[in-house]
């Protein structure tokens, strides 16, 4: 089970930047189709709100990869 947590930690660390890149790419293409102010504000809010979520995915992935979620409460990376 610990190996699964570590593999999923890598997945989360890769998913955060990939999702941010994809969302930014879609935002640029959607704004390019119709460069009105309301479209820019809408996609700007989407990107600004999702940036902390993407960063959180990377942090969560790092904790899962390093084993910080040990069942006994100890941090195996410090042992």
C-alpha positions as CSV (number, residue, x, y, z in Angstrom):
1,X,0.0,0.0,0.0
2,X,2.9,2.3,0.7
3,X,4.2,1.8,-2.8
4,X,0.8,2.7,-4.2
5,X,0.8,6.0,-2.2
6,X,4.3,6.8,-3.5
7,X,3.2,6.2,-7.1
8,X,0.1,8.2,-6.7
9,X,2.2,11.0,-5.1
10,X,4.2,11.2,-8.4
11,X,0.9,11.3,-10.3
12,X,-0.4,14.2,-8.2
13,X,2.9,16.1,-8.6
14,X,2.6,15.7,-12.3
15,X,-1.1,16.4,-12.5
16,X,-0.9,19.9,-10.9
17,X,1.4,21.5,-13.5
18,X,-0.2,19.6,-16.3
19,X,-3.7,20.9,-15.3
20,X,-2.4,24.4,-14.9
21,X,-0.8,24.3,-18.4
22,X,-3.9,22.9,-19.9
23,X,-6.2,25.4,-18.3
24,X,-4.0,28.3,-19.3
25,X,-3.8,27.0,-22.9
26,X,-7.6,26.7,-23.1
27,X,-8.0,30.1,-21.5
28,X,-5.7,31.7,-24.1
29,X,-7.5,30.0,-27.0
30,X,-11.0,30.9,-25.7
31,X,-10.0,34.5,-25.1
32,X,-8.5,34.6,-28.6
33,X,-11.9,33.5,-30.1
34,X,-13.8,36.3,-28.4
35,X,-11.5,39.0,-26.8
36,X,-14.4,40.7,-24.9
37,X,-13.8,42.0,-21.4
38,X,-16.3,39.6,-19.8
39,X,-14.5,36.6,-21.4
40,X,-11.1,37.8,-20.1
41,X,-12.5,38.3,-16.6
42,X,-14.2,34.9,-16.6
43,X,-11.0,33.0,-17.7
44,X,-8.8,35.2,-15.5
45,X,-10.9,34.2,-12.5
46,X,-10.7,30.5,-13.5
47,X,-7.0,30.6,-13.8
48,X,-6.4,32.6,-10.6
49,X,-8.7,30.3,-8.6
50,X,-7.1,27.1,-9.9
51,X,-3.4,28.1,-9.3
52,X,-3.6,27.4,-5.5
53,X,-5.4,24.1,-6.3
54,X,-2.6,23.1,-8.6
55,X,0.0,24.1,-6.1
56,X,-1.9,22.1,-3.5
57,X,-1.8,19.0,-5.7
58,X,2.0,19.3,-6.0
59,X,2.4,19.7,-2.2
60,X,0.0,16.8,-1.5
61,X,1.8,14.6,-4.0
62,X,5.2,15.4,-2.4
63,X,3.8,14.4,1.0
64,X,2.4,11.2,-0.4
65,X,5.7,10.5,-2.2
66,X,7.8,11.1,0.9
67,X,5.5,9.0,3.1
68,X,4.4,11.8,5.4
69,X,1.0,10.1,5.7
70,X,2.3,7.1,7.7
71,X,-0.4,5.3,9.7
72,X,1.5,5.5,13.0
73,X,1.9,9.3,12.7
74,X,5.7,9.2,12.2
75,X,7.5,10.7,9.3
76,X,9.6,8.0,7.6
77,X,11.7,10.7,5.8
78,X,13.2,11.8,9.1
79,X,14.2,8.3,10.3
